[in-house]
Amino acid sequence: MGLTVSSDEIKEYERLKIISPLTPIKEKIKFFEKKYGCTFEEFERKLREKEENFEEWDDYIEWKAYTETLNAPEKKLRDFSE
C-alpha cells in the first residue's frame, strides 16, 4: 500500500513553502509603516529630502532589506501560480 500524492497537493505544498516565511517579513514592514506613517517608497523619498538622521537611516536600511526580501518570494509565487 503506497502513498499517492496528487499534483495539486504537490503544488499546494510548494506554495506553502514559499509563503510561510513571508508572514514575519510582512509584520516587520507593517511595523515600519506604522512607525513612520507611510510606505517604504514614501519614506525613502522623504529621507532623501531632509537632513541626515542616523536612526532613520538605520531603519531605512532594515526596511529596504525586508522589502527586497519580500519581493523575491512574491514574484516566485506569482510565477508559480501561472
Buried (B, 14 or more C-beta within 10 A) or exposed (E): EEEEEEEEEEEEEEBEEBEEEBEEBEEBBEBBBEEBEBBBEEBBEEBEEEEEEEEBEEBBEEBBEBBEBBEEBBEBBEEEEE
